[in-house]
């Protein structure tokens, strides 16, 4: 699963038309979040919404406000097309959907009686029928469309003997963690979408089934891989990065005092938690994660990249105050070859092609299915009996 597809599953609840989905997908490479019959098939297709922007690297997870030294100049080393291309159907608004499923599919009532009260306000009943109508109005149509789409895909998966295992789900989750820049970044994206990790896992089986159904239909040649590598070569190169922690204070005197404490054996992380004014990193012992030179203001980067792993700086002045910096790890620059990136690129191209195919495939699946939808189907016009033919005039009896 792609980070974009993760973001896009909100399409599931938007009941978009195929044209709308296709148009939006075109603005965002061929990525993600596919999730109507016609509308339902549509919502299972890549859409180009990006309500959450995942970080390209760990340092980028921290905003300039939280870490004053961040200049946010550089991006990460993720290729323009995300590592898995984007299948486009991940993250829906599940709370309403769950409520609708309860009422529409498994009503929690003992009686099959629309007049039964589900709540009472000062003696006035709110009936099951009123609740049903409001839930349908609030999103029942799109939720039912999504259930229809899910059922269609489940049926195809069953025909193909496709199963979704815990390993499949966990692999998708791990892939998302990598693409979002770590578990914390993924959890942050989930929180912005009012979701939990369990909510996300509940969305995964549909995505895995579609991928398993369509991947065998995809062909990626060595020439495709070579072309992609040459077109995106610069994005595969690894810039030099360091991982560092810092303690930010207002004055040089404070910074010098901290440097002395560290030389006397004080613990850096403990001092960061006690004294740093950077609220974004102090609770993590000042850790900023890995970053490239362009990710930080010049004075900070110059000082950090001049240190060896394990070394601590003196007071470093920036516009945000005075920093004491400790480098904890380093990644050397590396220029990747085609052979090193071949499998990654193949995976990307397969995902992109699956994303491109999913819209047409789901539309065809829907068109060829026998579907009844009482929320959207037009009621059949009652056959009006034809007017009775007027009795033929009889001849008057002949006069005798």
Buried (B, 14 or more C-beta within 10 A) or exposed (E): BBBBBBBBBBBBBBBBBBEBBBEBBEEBBBBBBBBBBBBBBBBBBBBBBBEBEBBBBBBBBBEEEBBBBBBBEBBBBBBEBBBBBBBBBBBBBBEBBEBBBEBBEEBEBEEEEEEBBBEEEEEEEEBBEBBBEEBBEEBBBBBBBBBBBBEBBBEBBEEEEBEBEEEBBEBBBEBBBBBBBBBBBBBBBBEEBEBEEEBBBBBBBBBBBBBBBBEEEBEBEEEBBEEBBEEBBEBBEEBEBBBBBBBBBEEBEBBBBBBEBBEEEBEBBEBBBEBBEBEBBBEBBBBBBBBBBEBBBEBBBEBBBEBEEEEBBBBBEBEBBBBBBBBBEBEEEEEBEBEEBBEBBBBBBBBBBBBBBBBEBBBEBBEEBEBEBEEBEEEEEEEEEEEEEEEEEEEEEEEE
